[in-house]
């Protein structure tokens, strides 16, 4: 997520090198560029864009955490099944 008018972390710093690194490492990611957001880097939360950005970030984190928890539970179940079959 980035704002085109971010003066703290300019979009050029992550739009090219970070996205290229994530894609090269085949890491799942999402990217949204917001144009001229109120507040720039801060994504003022009292605006429609700010609400959308926060909702998008929380949704992504929720999916990532739940996917990680499901994978961990599956691995633990598989390990437990192997132990029980000994």
N, C-alpha and C positions, 0 to 999 in steps of 0.2 A: 504494500500500500504506500503510495507516495502522493505528494502534492506538487504540482508543477511550479508553485510559487514558494516552495520550502527553501529558506535561506540558511537554515541550520544544517540540514543534510540535503544538499542539492540532489535533485533527481538523477543527475548524470553519475553520481557516485554509486548508486545501486541499480539503476535501470540497466546498465550494460554489464559491469563486472559481476555483480551479485547474481543477476538472473542467468548469466552465462555459466557461472560456477554451479548454480543449482541444477541447471539443465545438464551440464557435463557430468555431474555426480548422480544424475537421474533421481533427484530428490523431489518428491511431490511438493508443489508450491502453487500459490495463487498470487497474482499481481494485479493491482488496480491503481491506475493513475487518475487522480482527481485534478481537474483543471481549475486553477485559481481559487482554492478553497479558502473560506474565511479563517484566518488565523495561520494559514500556511502550515508549518510543521505541527502546530498544536491541534489542528482539526477541531476547532471550537465545538464542544459537545452540545451547545445550546442551538445548533443550527441543524437543518435537515441533513446536510452532508456529514456533519459530525456524528449525528445519530446513525446514519447509514454506515459510516466507517467503523464505529464502535460495534455495531451489530455484526458487520462482516468479520471483524477481528475475533469477537467472541464466538461466532459460529465456527470459524476456522479452528480455533483452539479447542472448542468442544468436540468437533469431529476428530481432530488429531489425538486428543487425550483419550477419547473413547475407543478409537482404533487401536491405540497402543495398549490400552487396558484389555481389549478383546484379544489381541495377539498374545499378550502375556498370559492371560487366562487359558488360552488354547495350548500354549507351550507347557504350562503347568499341568494341565489335564493330560496331555500326551505323555509327559514325564511320569505322572502318577500312574497312568495305565501301564507303562512299561514296568514300573516297580511292582505292580500287582500281578503282572504276568510272569514274574521271575519264579 
